[in-house]
């Protein structure tokens, strides 16, 4: 159960840090998410989170917790990357 909670938490952190990154002018590296963003940045990222949570639910249903663990490592790295992008952004981009 803990890996499921961690997976969901990392999805939320990735969503929030990605949206903050967009706000300060960062771009999206994933071609899949860029495709989804044609409806708007927030809609695209929310759609990708829905896909991720659906795949996570499939993993829980099929008891493939090891896949959720590996995906959680990946999303953890993405959150760290997003935070690094945010923290290294020029200060004028963060303040207006």
C-alpha positions as CSV (number, residue, x, y, z in Angstrom):
1,X,0.0,0.0,0.0
2,X,2.9,2.4,0.7
3,X,4.2,2.2,-2.9
4,X,0.7,3.2,-4.2
5,X,0.6,6.2,-1.9
6,X,4.2,7.2,-2.9
7,X,3.2,6.8,-6.6
8,X,0.2,9.1,-6.2
9,X,2.1,11.6,-4.2
10,X,4.8,11.7,-6.9
11,X,2.2,12.3,-9.6
12,X,0.9,15.3,-7.6
13,X,4.4,16.6,-7.1
14,X,5.2,16.2,-10.8
15,X,2.0,18.0,-11.8
16,X,2.7,20.9,-9.5
17,X,6.4,21.3,-10.3
18,X,5.6,21.0,-14.1
19,X,3.0,23.7,-13.8
20,X,5.3,26.0,-11.9
21,X,8.0,25.3,-14.5
22,X,5.6,26.4,-17.3
23,X,4.7,29.5,-15.3
24,X,8.4,30.6,-15.3
25,X,8.9,29.8,-18.9
26,X,10.2,26.2,-19.0
27,X,9.2,23.9,-21.8
28,X,8.1,20.3,-21.9
29,X,10.6,17.7,-22.9
30,X,8.2,14.8,-23.5
31,X,6.8,14.5,-27.0
32,X,3.7,12.7,-25.7
33,X,2.9,15.5,-23.2
34,X,3.7,18.2,-25.8
35,X,1.1,16.5,-28.0
36,X,-1.5,16.6,-25.2
37,X,-0.7,20.2,-24.6
38,X,-2.4,21.3,-27.8
39,X,-5.5,21.7,-25.6
40,X,-3.5,23.9,-23.2
41,X,-0.6,23.3,-20.9
42,X,-2.6,22.5,-17.8
43,X,-5.0,20.3,-19.7
44,X,-2.1,18.4,-21.3
45,X,-0.3,17.7,-18.0
46,X,-3.6,16.8,-16.3
47,X,-4.3,14.3,-19.1
48,X,-0.9,12.8,-18.7
49,X,-1.4,12.4,-15.0
50,X,-4.8,10.7,-15.7
51,X,-2.9,8.2,-18.0
52,X,-0.3,7.6,-15.3
53,X,-2.8,7.1,-12.5
54,X,-4.8,4.7,-14.8
55,X,-1.7,2.7,-15.5
56,X,-0.9,2.7,-11.7
57,X,-4.4,1.4,-11.1
58,X,-3.8,-1.4,-13.6
59,X,-0.6,-2.3,-11.8
60,X,-2.5,-2.4,-8.5
61,X,-5.2,-4.6,-10.0
62,X,-2.7,-7.0,-11.5
63,X,-0.5,-6.8,-8.3
64,X,2.5,-5.6,-10.3
65,X,3.8,-3.4,-7.5
66,X,7.4,-3.8,-8.7
67,X,6.3,-1.8,-11.8
68,X,4.9,1.0,-9.6
69,X,8.2,1.0,-7.7
70,X,10.2,1.5,-10.9
71,X,7.8,4.1,-12.2
72,X,8.1,5.9,-8.8
73,X,11.8,6.1,-9.2
74,X,11.3,7.6,-12.6
75,X,8.8,10.2,-11.3
76,X,11.0,11.0,-8.4
77,X,13.8,11.9,-10.8
78,X,11.4,14.0,-12.8
79,X,10.3,15.9,-9.7
80,X,14.0,16.5,-8.8
81,X,14.6,17.6,-12.4
82,X,11.6,20.0,-12.3
83,X,12.8,21.5,-9.0
84,X,16.3,22.0,-10.5
85,X,14.9,23.8,-13.5
86,X,12.8,26.0,-11.2
87,X,15.6,26.8,-8.8
88,X,18.1,27.6,-11.6
89,X,15.6,29.8,-13.5
90,X,16.6,33.5,-13.7
91,X,15.3,35.4,-10.7
92,X,13.4,37.8,-12.9
93,X,11.3,34.9,-14.4
94,X,10.2,33.8,-10.9
95,X,9.3,37.3,-9.7
96,X,7.4,38.5,-12.7
